[in-house]
C-alpha cells in the first residue's frame, strides 16, 4: 500500500495575523514571571476558637489579644510579651476601648485568667471572648 503524503501549507492572506508566535511568547512570559516572582506567605495566627450557643457580632474598635494552643500571646496579630500587652492595655483603657480575647481551645486556663486579671487590674471597660457558633444550632432561640 502506498500512502500519499499530503502537504498542507497555510497561507497568510493579506490583512491576517499569525497569532501562534504571540501565544508562544505569552506563555513564555507567564512561565518566566511565575518562576521569578516571590510569593510571600504570611501565616495568620492559628487559633481554634471554642463553640458557643449564643453570641453577638462586635462593631466597635477593639484590642485583639490571641492566645494560641501553645500559650503564645499575640496582640493585634503580632507576637507580644506580657509587658507589651500591659502597655497597650493601659493605652486602650485610657481610650475606653474594649478587649477581644481569642483563646484557642487548647490554651491553658491559667494563661487566659492571667490576661483577664491584667485587664481588670488596668481597668479595661469590657472584655469579650471570641467564639464560633455551634454548627446546626440557632444563635438566638430558646429550646422549648
C-alpha positions as CSV (number, residue, x, y, z in Angstrom):
1,X,0.0,0.0,0.0
2,X,1.2,3.3,-0.8
3,X,0.4,6.3,1.4
4,X,0.5,9.6,-0.2
5,X,1.7,12.4,1.9
6,X,-0.4,15.4,1.8
7,X,1.4,18.6,2.3
8,X,-0.5,21.3,4.0
9,X,0.5,24.8,3.5
10,X,-1.3,27.5,5.3
11,X,-1.0,30.8,3.6
12,X,-1.5,34.0,5.5
13,X,-3.6,36.3,3.4
14,X,-3.2,40.0,3.4
15,X,-4.7,41.6,6.5
16,X,-4.5,38.4,8.7
17,X,-2.1,37.9,11.6
18,X,-0.4,34.7,12.6
19,X,-1.0,34.6,16.3
20,X,0.9,31.3,17.0
21,X,4.2,33.2,17.8
22,X,2.2,35.6,20.0
23,X,0.8,32.7,22.0
24,X,4.2,31.2,22.5
25,X,5.7,34.5,23.7
26,X,2.8,35.0,26.2
27,X,3.2,31.5,27.6
28,X,7.0,32.1,28.0
29,X,6.4,35.4,29.7
30,X,3.8,33.7,32.0
31,X,6.3,30.9,33.0
32,X,9.1,33.5,33.5
33,X,7.0,35.6,35.9
34,X,5.8,32.6,37.8
35,X,9.3,31.3,38.3
36,X,10.9,34.6,39.2
37,X,8.2,36.1,41.4
38,X,8.4,36.0,45.2
39,X,5.3,34.7,46.8
40,X,5.3,35.9,50.4
41,X,3.2,33.7,52.6
42,X,2.2,35.4,55.8
43,X,0.6,32.9,58.0
44,X,-2.1,34.0,60.4
45,X,-2.4,33.0,64.0
46,X,-3.9,29.6,64.1
47,X,-6.5,29.7,66.9
48,X,-9.2,27.1,67.3
49,X,-12.0,29.1,69.0
50,X,-14.4,27.4,71.3
51,X,-18.0,27.0,70.2
52,X,-21.0,28.7,71.9
53,X,-24.8,28.7,71.5
54,X,-25.2,32.5,71.9
55,X,-23.2,35.4,70.7
56,X,-23.2,38.8,69.0
57,X,-21.0,40.5,66.5
58,X,-18.8,43.3,67.8
59,X,-18.9,46.5,65.9
60,X,-16.7,48.7,67.9
61,X,-12.9,49.1,67.7
62,X,-11.3,46.5,70.0
63,X,-7.9,45.5,71.1
64,X,-7.5,41.8,69.9
65,X,-5.4,39.5,72.1
66,X,-4.9,36.0,70.8
67,X,-3.7,33.0,72.9
68,X,-2.5,30.0,70.8
69,X,-2.7,26.4,71.9
70,X,1.0,26.7,73.0
71,X,0.1,29.7,75.2
72,X,1.8,32.2,72.9
73,X,0.5,35.8,73.1
74,X,-0.4,37.9,70.0
75,X,-1.5,41.5,70.2
76,X,-3.4,42.6,67.1
77,X,-2.0,39.7,65.1
78,X,1.7,40.4,66.2
79,X,3.7,38.4,68.8
80,X,3.8,40.1,72.2
81,X,5.0,39.7,75.7
82,X,3.1,40.4,78.9
83,X,5.0,43.8,79.2
84,X,3.9,44.9,75.7
85,X,0.4,43.7,76.4
86,X,0.3,45.7,79.7
87,X,1.4,48.9,78.0
88,X,-1.1,48.5,75.1
89,X,-3.9,47.7,77.5
90,X,-3.2,50.8,79.6
91,X,-3.5,52.9,76.4
92,X,-6.7,51.1,75.5
93,X,-8.2,51.7,78.9
94,X,-7.4,55.4,78.6
95,X,-9.2,55.5,75.2
96,X,-12.1,53.4,76.6
97,X,-11.6,50.6,74.1
98,X,-12.8,47.1,74.6
99,X,-10.8,43.9,74.5
100,X,-11.5,40.8,72.3
101,X,-9.8,37.7,73.7
102,X,-9.3,35.0,71.1
103,X,-8.2,31.9,73.1
104,X,-7.5,28.6,71.5
105,X,-9.5,25.6,72.9
106,X,-6.1,24.1,73.8
107,X,-4.8,27.2,75.6
108,X,-4.3,26.8,79.3
109,X,-6.9,28.3,81.5
110,X,-4.2,29.8,83.7
111,X,-2.9,31.9,80.8
112,X,-6.5,33.2,79.9
113,X,-7.1,34.0,83.6
114,X,-3.8,35.9,83.8
115,X,-4.8,38.1,80.9
116,X,-8.3,38.5,82.3
117,X,-6.9,39.6,85.7
118,X,-4.5,42.0,84.0
119,X,-7.4,43.6,82.1
120,X,-9.4,44.0,85.3
121,X,-6.4,45.5,87.1
122,X,-5.8,48.0,84.4
123,X,-9.4,48.9,84.0
124,X,-10.5,47.7,80.6
125,X,-14.2,48.6,80.4
126,X,-15.3,45.4,78.6
127,X,-13.7,42.1,77.9
128,X,-15.2,39.9,75.2
129,X,-14.4,36.3,74.4
130,X,-14.4,35.2,70.7
131,X,-16.2,32.0,69.9
132,X,-17.6,30.2,66.9
133,X,-21.3,29.3,66.7
134,X,-22.0,25.6,67.0
135,X,-23.0,24.2,63.7
136,X,-26.6,23.4,63.1
137,X,-27.9,25.5,66.0
138,X,-29.7,28.8,66.0
139,X,-27.9,31.6,67.8
140,X,-30.8,33.3,69.5
141,X,-33.6,30.8,70.2
142,X,-34.6,29.1,73.4
143,X,-35.2,25.4,73.4
144,X,-38.8,24.5,74.1
